[in-house]
Amino acid sequence: MEENIRENKMGIVPVNKLLLSMGVPMIMSMILQAFYNIVDSYFVSRMPDTATITGMGEYAVNALTLAFPIQMLIVGVGVGTGVGINALLSKILGEGNREKAAHIAGNAVFLGICTYIAFLIFTIFGMNAYLVSQTTDEIVLGLSKTYLSICTVMSFGCIFSMIYEKMLQSTGRTIFPTIGQAAGAIANIVLDPMLIFGLGPFPQMGIAGAAYATIIGQMITFVLNAYFHFKYNHDIKNGIKYLKPSSSIIKQIYVVGIPAIIMQALISIMSYGVNVIFGAVSTSAVTAYGVYYKIQQFIYLAGIGMNNAVIPVVGFNYGRHDKARINQAIHYGMIYTLIIMLIGLIGLQIFAEPLAGVFSLSDETLALCVRAIRIVTLGYLFVGANVIYQGVFQALGCGFHSLIVSAIRQIIVALPLCWIFTKLPNAESMMWVAFPVAEGIALVVAITFMRKIKQNRLNWTEKTVNNIDFVSTVTNI
């Protein structure tokens, strides 16, 4: 069995083809995941006015924007824990230690249970204070509470779908999570209008219907991912005994996982901070940011999909001390991701107005959203490079370096610049410039880290390979 593990495709298939075979399903999975966030916004933006409330659709979109940071935090903790599981599992499998891999998988499930309990406690004791800190509008508050309480109480589907997804990805079985994600996304898309507007046998549930459609989709993904893991993930043994918590394994998972969780949490902190900062400009600015963020996720998450392919390939070959394949994975992962981001940049620049126009927005909010798309996308090549470097750092056990780059992108540079630019006379244009500037500064730091990590982590006594950095990669394209 150890020989079979060592002959895993991550160690023998040509890297350029391997990343495509693993990355394309992951990209499709991540794009489908974006539907969870955008479909709700699309349909709730079309919620009809009531006898007492005019503009209900825009109120509802604003409510989803305020709830979004917590949803992203749930995803962030799940993904961050999953990244630690993915990196550790792929490395251990590369070393051929199947027994330890089973204990890692069991502890992954245990950590998923703990994560769900933590968010359940937040729902009971912290949700109201969180929402009130962003708005005093009673209509928006009521809608936000309804939507967010359902999503957090039923968040176990979201959390465990990611745990099993990462275990499948760690062994190179990327097609199965894509199937699970597709099934969940389709269920969400079909159920959204039915539950929101009361179509067919369902009563009209409004924004609560959007929440129920989301959590049902997540549960379907969870059930399918778990089924695929137990049926097809033969590299990992399963059993009740492996669920016993191991402090050493949990520590190893979180050496990479905690920085990854914090990185993902920074997205939530940034979204929360932007909501507060932009709220001082106008409610329309907050709504425009929320809609822009949902639109850009299709491109951003596609880049993350390739990142998710790079992590296990680098981790597996790091465990085997195969420097050549590690460098090839970085090289091709960077090229593929930059191509994805360039296509996204061009597409969003051309179709900014019709994409934003899909949502039922006021003229002011629509204009702000289009402006956001056209300015923020100018930094997409920086985004792509940062995403790959962060994944490589995680796969090589350098999660802290990845955390620093993420903090620069999301918090250290982005939020202060947002605040400064909102104080300028042309605030509604300048505030969007903060995001591409932050990405560019983070990239300079990431390149510096990558050079040092290659010297320290990959300095084995074997045939040396030319270091491939961002500048040479772009030149070679």
C-alpha positions in Angstrom: 0.0 0.0 0.0 2.9 2.4 0.8 4.2 1.8 -2.8 0.7 2.7 -4.2 0.7 5.9 -2.2 4.2 6.8 -3.5 2.9 6.2 -7.0 0.1 8.7 -6.5 -0.4 10.7 -9.7 0.9 13.8 -7.8 4.3 12.3 -7.9 4.5 10.9 -11.5 2.2 12.8 -13.9 3.9 15.7 -15.8 3.2 18.7 -13.6 1.7 20.9 -16.4 -0.9 18.3 -17.2 -1.4 17.3 -13.5 -2.3 20.9 -12.5 -4.8 21.1 -15.3 -6.4 17.8 -14.5 -6.6 18.7 -10.8 -7.2 22.4 -11.2 -10.0 22.5 -13.8 -12.4 20.5 -11.5 -11.4 22.7 -8.6 -11.9 25.8 -10.6 -15.4 24.6 -11.6 -16.1 23.8 -8.0 -15.0 27.3 -6.8 -17.0 29.0 -9.6 -20.1 27.0 -8.6 -19.4 28.0 -5.0 -19.7 31.6 -6.1 -23.3 30.9 -7.1 -24.1 30.5 -3.4 -23.2 34.1 -2.8 -24.5 35.7 -6.0 -27.8 33.8 -6.6 -29.2 34.9 -3.2 -28.3 38.6 -4.0 -29.9 38.4 -7.5 -33.2 37.0 -6.3 -33.5 39.1 -3.1 -32.8 42.2 -5.1 -36.1 41.5 -6.8 -38.1 41.1 -3.7 -41.4 43.1 -4.1 -42.2 46.2 -2.2 -44.7 46.0 0.7 -47.4 48.3 1.7 -45.0 50.0 4.1 -41.6 49.5 2.5 -40.5 50.9 -0.9 -37.2 49.6 -2.3 -37.4 46.3 -0.5 -35.0 44.6 -2.9 -32.2 47.1 -2.2 -32.8 46.8 1.5 -32.5 43.0 1.2 -29.2 43.3 -0.7 -27.8 45.6 1.9 -28.9 43.1 4.6 -27.0 40.3 2.8 -23.9 42.6 2.5 -23.9 43.0 6.3 -24.4 39.3 6.9 -21.7 38.4 4.4 -18.6 38.8 6.7 -19.9 36.2 9.1 -20.8 33.8 6.3 -17.2 34.3 5.0 -15.9 33.7 8.4 -17.7 30.4 8.6 -16.2 29.5 5.2 -12.9 30.9 6.3 -12.5 28.7 9.4 -13.6 25.7 7.4 -11.3 26.5 4.5 -8.4 27.4 6.8 -8.7 24.2 8.8 -9.0 22.4 5.5 -5.9 23.9 4.1 -4.0 22.6 7.2 -5.5 19.2 6.7 -4.8 19.3 2.9 -1.1 20.3 3.3 -0.4 17.9 6.1 -2.3 14.9 4.5 -0.6 15.4 1.1 2.8 15.6 2.8 2.2 12.5 5.0 0.9 10.5 2.0 3.9 11.6 0.1 6.0 10.1 2.9 3.9 6.9 2.7 2.6 7.0 6.3 -1.0 5.7 5.8 -1.7 5.1 9.5 -0.9 8.7 10.4 -3.0 9.9 7.4 -6.0 8.1 8.9 -5.5 9.8 12.3 -5.3 13.2 10.5 -8.6 12.6 8.8 -10.3 11.6 12.0 -9.0 14.7 13.8 -10.3 16.8 10.9 -13.8 15.6 11.6 -13.4 16.4 15.3 -12.3 19.9 14.5 -15.3 20.4 12.2 -17.6 19.6 15.2 -15.8 22.1 17.4 -16.1 24.8 14.6 -19.8 24.3 14.4 -20.3 24.6 18.1 -18.3 27.9 18.1 -20.6 29.5 15.5 -23.7 28.2 17.2 -22.6 30.0 20.4 -21.9 33.2 18.3 -25.5 33.1 17.0 -26.9 33.0 20.5 -24.7 35.6 22.2 -23.0 37.8 19.6 -25.0 38.2 16.4 -27.2 41.1 17.5 -24.2 43.2 18.6 -22.3 42.4 15.4 -25.2 43.7 13.2 -26.0 46.8 15.2 -22.4 47.9 14.9 -22.9 48.3 11.1 -26.3 49.9 10.8 -29.1 51.4 12.8 -31.7 50.9 10.0 -34.5 48.8 11.5 -35.5 47.3 8.2 -32.0 46.2 7.3 -31.4 44.9 10.8 -34.5 42.8 10.8 -33.7 41.3 7.4 -30.1 40.7 8.4 -31.0 38.9 11.6 -33.5 36.6 9.8 -31.0 35.6 7.1 -27.9 35.3 9.3 -29.5 33.3 12.1 -30.7 30.6 9.7 -27.3 30.4 8.0 -25.3 30.1 11.2 -27.5 27.7 13.1 -27.5 25.4 10.1 -23.8 26.0 9.2 -22.7 22.4 9.9 -23.4 21.5 6.2 -21.1 24.3 5.0 -18.3 23.3 7.5 -18.3 19.6 6.9 -18.6 19.9 3.2 -15.2 21.7 3.2 -13.6 19.2 5.6 -14.4 16.3 3.3 -13.6 18.3 0.2 -10.1 19.0 1.4 -9.6 15.3 2.3 -10.5 14.3 -1.3 -8.3 17.0 -2.7 -5.3 15.9 -0.7 -5.3 12.6 -2.5 -5.8 14.2 -5.9 -9.5 13.1 -6.3 -10.7 16.6 -7.3 -13.6 15.6 -9.5 -15.7 14.3 -6.6 -15.8 17.7 -4.7 -16.8 19.3 -8.0 -19.7 17.0 -8.3 -20.8 17.7 -4.8 -20.4 21.4 -5.3 -22.4 21.3 -8.5 -25.3 19.4 -6.9 -25.4 21.9 -4.0 -25.3 24.9 -6.3 -28.0 23.6 -8.6 -30.2 22.9 -5.6 -29.6 26.5 -4.3 -30.4 28.0 -7.7 -33.6 26.1 -8.1 -34.8 26.6 -4.6 -34.0 30.3 -4.3 -36.9 31.7 -6.4 -39.3 29.0 -5.1 -38.7 29.7 -1.4 -38.2 33.5 -1.8 -41.3 34.2 -3.9 -43.5 31.2 -2.9 -43.5 29.3 -6.2 -45.0 25.8 -6.6 -45.9 24.1 -3.3 -43.8 26.5 -1.1 -45.0 29.6 0.8 -43.5 33.0 0.2 -40.6 33.2 2.7 -38.7 36.3 1.5 -35.2 36.6 2.7 -35.6 33.6 5.0 -36.2 31.5 1.8 -32.9 32.6 0.5 -31.2 31.4 3.7 -32.9 28.1 3.6 -32.0 27.6 -0.1 -28.4 28.2 0.8 -28.2 25.8 3.7 -30.0 23.1 1.8 -27.5 23.4 -1.0 -24.6 23.2 1.5 -26.1 20.1 3.2 -26.4 18.3 -0.2 -22.7 19.1 -0.9 -21.7 17.8 2.5 -23.6 14.5 2.1 -22.1 13.9 -1.3 -18.5 14.8 -0.3 -18.7 12.5 2.7 -20.1 9.7 0.5 -17.3 10.1 -2.0 -14.7 10.2 0.7 -15.8 6.9 2.4 -16.4 5.1 -0.9 -13.4 6.2 -3.1 -10.7 7.8 -0.9 -8.9 4.5 -0.4 -5.6 6.1 0.5 -7.1 7.1 3.8 -8.4 4.5 6.3 -11.6 5.3 8.2 -12.8 4.2 11.6 -14.3 5.5 14.9 -10.9 5.1 16.6 -9.4 7.7 14.4 -11.8 10.4 15.7 -9.9 10.5 19.0 -8.4 14.0 19.4 -4.6 14.0 19.2 -3.0 17.2 20.4 0.1 16.6 18.2 -1.9 16.1 15.1 -4.2 19.1 15.8 -1.1 21.2 16.4 0.4 20.1 13.1 -2.9 20.9 11.3 -3.0 24.3 12.8 0.6 25.2 12.2 -0.6 25.8 8.7 -4.3 26.0 9.4 -4.4 28.9 11.9 -2.5 31.3 9.6 -4.9 30.1 6.9 -7.9 30.7 9.1 -6.7 34.1 10.0 -6.1 34.8 6.3 -9.6 33.9 5.5 -10.9 35.7 8.6 -9.1 38.8 7.3 -11.5 38.8 4.3 -14.4 39.0 6.8 -12.6 41.7 8.8 -12.0 43.6 5.6 -15.6 43.3 4.5 -16.8 44.4 7.9 -14.4 47.3 7.9 -15.3 48.4 4.4 -19.0 48.2 5.3 -18.3 50.6 8.2 -16.0 53.0 6.2 -18.1 53.1 3.1 -21.2 53.5 5.3 -19.9 56.9 6.2 -20.0 57.8 2.5 -23.5 56.4 1.7 -25.7 53.4 2.0 -25.4 53.0 -1.8 -21.6 52.6 -1.5 -22.0 49.7 0.9 -24.6 48.0 -1.4 -22.4 48.6 -4.4 -19.4 47.0 -2.7 -21.5 44.0 -1.7 -22.7 43.5 -5.3 -19.2 44.1 -6.8 -17.8 41.5 -4.4 -20.3 38.9 -5.4 -19.6 39.5 -9.1 -15.8 39.4 -8.8 -15.9 36.1 -6.9 -16.3 34.2 -10.1 -12.9 35.3 -11.2 -11.2 35.4 -7.8 -12.5 31.9 -6.8 -11.3 30.5 -10.1 -7.8 31.6 -9.1 -8.3 30.0 -5.7 -9.3 26.8 -7.5 -5.9 26.6 -9.2 -4.3 27.5 -5.8 -6.1 24.5 -4.3 -4.5 22.3 -7.0 -1.0 23.7 -6.4 -1.1 23.1 -2.6 -1.3 19.3 -2.6 1.1 18.9 -5.5 3.7 21.1 -3.8 3.0 19.4 -0.4 3.2 15.9 -1.8 6.5 16.5 -3.6 7.9 18.4 -0.6 7.3 15.2 1.4 9.3 13.3 -1.3 12.0 16.0 -1.5 11.4 16.4 -5.2 12.6 19.9 -5.8 12.1 19.8 -9.6 8.4 19.0 -9.4 7.9 21.6 -6.7 9.4 24.3 -8.9 7.4 23.1 -11.9 4.2 23.3 -9.8 5.0 26.9 -8.8 5.9 27.8 -12.4 2.8 26.4 -14.1 0.5 27.3 -11.3 1.6 30.9 -11.6 1.1 30.9 -15.4 -2.3 29.3 -15.3 -3.6 31.6 -12.6 -2.3 34.7 -14.3 -4.1 33.7 -17.5 -7.3 33.2 -15.5 -7.0 36.6 -13.9 -6.2 38.3 -17.2 -9.3 36.8 -18.8 -11.3 38.0 -15.8 -9.8 41.5 -15.9 -10.7 41.9 -19.6 -14.2 40.4 -19.3 -15.2 42.5 -16.3 -13.8 45.7 -17.9 -15.9 45.0 -21.0 -19.1 43.7 -19.3 -19.1 45.8 -16.1 -22.3 47.6 -16.8 -24.5 44.7 -18.0 -23.2 42.5 -15.1 -24.1 45.1 -12.5 -27.3 45.8 -14.3 -28.5 42.2 -13.6 -29.3 43.3 -10.1 -32.3 45.5 -9.3 -30.3 48.6 -8.0 -31.0 52.3 -8.0 -29.1 54.4 -10.6 -26.7 55.7 -7.9 -25.8 52.2 -6.7 -25.5 50.9 -10.2 -23.0 53.7 -11.2 -20.9 53.0 -8.1 -20.8 49.3 -8.7 -19.7 49.8 -12.3 -17.0 52.2 -11.1 -15.8 49.7 -8.5 -15.5 46.9 -11.1 -13.5 49.0 -13.6 -11.1 50.3 -10.9 -10.5 47.2 -8.7 -10.0 44.8 -11.6 -6.9 46.7 -12.6 -5.1 44.9 -9.8 -6.2 41.3 -10.8 -2.7 40.2 -12.0 -1.3 41.1 -8.6 -4.2 39.2 -7.0 -3.4 36.0 -9.1 0.3 36.1 -8.2 -0.4 36.7 -4.5 -2.9 33.8 -4.4 -0.4 31.3 -5.8 2.5 32.5 -3.6 0.2 32.2 -0.5 -0.7 28.6 -1.5 2.9 27.7 -2.0 3.8 29.1 1.4 1.1 27.0 3.0 2.2 23.8 1.3 5.8 24.3 2.4 4.7 24.8 6.0 5.3 28.6 6.0 1.8 29.6 6.9 3.0 32.7 8.8 4.5 34.2 5.6 1.1 33.6 3.8 -0.6 35.3 6.7 1.6 38.4 6.4 0.9 38.7 2.7 -2.9 38.3 3.3 -2.8 40.9 6.1 -1.2 43.5 3.8 -3.7 42.8 1.1 -6.8 42.8 3.2 -6.1 45.0 6.3 -2.7 46.7 6.8 -2.8 48.6 3.5 -6.4 48.3 2.1 -8.5 49.5 5.1 -6.4 52.6 6.0 -6.2 53.6 2.3 -10.0 53.1 2.0 -10.5 55.4 5.0 -8.1 58.0 3.7 -9.6 58.1 0.2 -13.1 58.5 1.6 -12.0 61.8 3.0 -11.1 63.2 -0.4 -13.5 65.3 -2.5 -13.8 62.6 -5.1 -14.3 59.8 -2.5 -16.7 57.8 -4.5 -14.1 57.1 -7.2 -10.9 57.2 -5.1 -12.0 54.8 -2.4 -11.9 51.9 -4.9 -8.2 52.5 -5.7 -7.2 51.2 -2.3 -7.7 47.6 -3.4 -5.3 47.3 -6.4 -2.7 49.4 -4.6 -2.8 47.0 -1.6 -2.4 44.0 -3.9 0.6 45.5 -5.6 2.4 46.2 -2.3 1.6 42.7 -1.0 3.1 41.2 -4.2 6.5 42.9 -3.6 6.5 41.3 -0.1 5.4 37.9 -1.4 8.2 37.8 -4.0 10.8 38.6 -1.3 9.4 35.8 0.9 9.4 33.3 -1.9 13.1 33.8 -2.7 14.0 33.4 1.0 11.8 30.3 1.4 13.4 28.6 -1.6 16.8 29.1 -0.1 15.9 27.8 3.3 13.3 25.1 2.7 14.3 23.7 -0.7 18.1 23.7 -0.2 18.5 19.9 -0.5 21.8 18.4 -1.7 20.5 17.3 -5.1 20.5 18.7 -8.7 19.7 22.3 -8.4 16.8 23.9 -10.3 16.6 27.5 -11.5 14.4 29.5 -9.2 11.3 30.7 -11.0 9.8 33.9 -9.6 7.0 36.1 -10.7 9.1 38.4 -12.9 10.6 35.5 -14.9 7.3 33.8 -15.2 5.7 36.9 -16.7 8.7 37.3 -19.0 8.4 33.6 -20.1 4.7 34.0 -20.9 
